[in-house]
Amino acid sequence: MKTLQDLQKLRDEAKKRVSMREGDVRYRVLVGMATCGIAAGARPVLNALVEACAKEHYDCTVTQTGCIGMCTYEPIVEVLDQDGKKTTYIHVDAKKAVEILESHVKNGILLEAYSLQ
């Protein structure tokens, strides 16, 4: 960082990341990041969700959480709406994660094929 513009760019990027975690949004997307989730591949899922949200500006926050309690279904992504309704998606990979954002968060259509019924 050599200029004031570099510092402002860094500040703007940090503010964008914070607003994705804490903003006033329609959906909250949680990724199970306990040991079992990480071992099953949750880190690429989290990265894909964060990158897609930053690029497409979905109306959601993406955060990591601890153990969800269903280790055999990891990686797990939970989508909570403003009314508190929770949808749990199981065996999620990075590609499925982006599909979940596109269908559920953007269009309001649950992906039953990936969800826990």
N, C-alpha and C positions, 0 to 999 in steps of 0.2 A: 504494500500500500504506500503510494508515494504522493497522492494528491487528495485534495478534499473531495473530489468527485469519486475517487476509489472508496473513501470512507462512507460517503452517502450511499453508494451502490451496495456496499456491505450491510449498512444499516437497513436499507429497503428490503434486501433479501431476508435478513433476520426477522423483520417485522412481518413479512409475508409468511414465513414459517410459523411464527407465533400465532398469527391470525388463523392459520389453517388448524391449529390445535384448539384455540379458544374462541373463535369467532361465533357470531350469531348466525347459525346455519340451520338448514332443514334436517340434515342427517349427521350422525356421529358414527364413524366407522372405526371399530376396534379390531386390532390384530393381537391374537394371543401370542405373547413373546416370553413365556416361561421356558424353562429348559427344554421341555418336550416340544413346544412349538418351534423353537429355534432349530432343534435337531431335525425336525420334520420339514424344514424349509421355509419358516415364516419370515425370515429376514428379506429374501427377494420379494416376497408378497408385500411386505410393508414398503419396501423401496418402490415397487411398481405403483402402489396406491398413492404414495406421496408425489412421485414424479407425474403421474397422470393428473392428479388434482392441481398441481402447480401449472401444468401445461394447459389443461382444459377448463380450469376454474369451476369445478363441480361445487354444488352448494352443500359442502360437508367439511367436517374436520376429520383428520386421520390421526389416531393415537394408538400407542401400544398399551397393552394391559398384561397383567400377570396370568396365572393359570385360570383357565375357564372351566377346567374339571372334566374334560372329555379328551384325554390324551390320544386315544385311538383314532380320533377324527381330525387331528392336527394336519396341517395348519388350518386354523379356524379364524374366520372373519365374521364379526357381528355388526349388523347395521341397525342403529337405533334411530327412530324418527322423533319428531318433536313431541309426539304424544306418548313416548316411552315404549312403543311397540318395537320388539326386538326380533330380528331375523338372523338366524345363525347359518352361516355357510361353512361347509366342511370340505376337507381335502382340497383346499384352495392352492393354486399355483399362481404365478405372476400373470399369466394370460387370463385365467379365470377371474382374478382380482379386477383387472381392467374391464372385463365383461360385466362384472357385478356393478361397478361404478356406472357404466354406460346404461345398463338396463334398470337397475334398482334406484340409484341416486339421481340420475339424469331424467329417466322416463317414468319412474315409479312402478316399474314392472318387476316383481320378484322372479328370480331364477330358481324355480322349484327343483330343477335337476341338480343343483349344487347345494340346496338347503337341507337342513335337518328337519325331517317331517315328524 
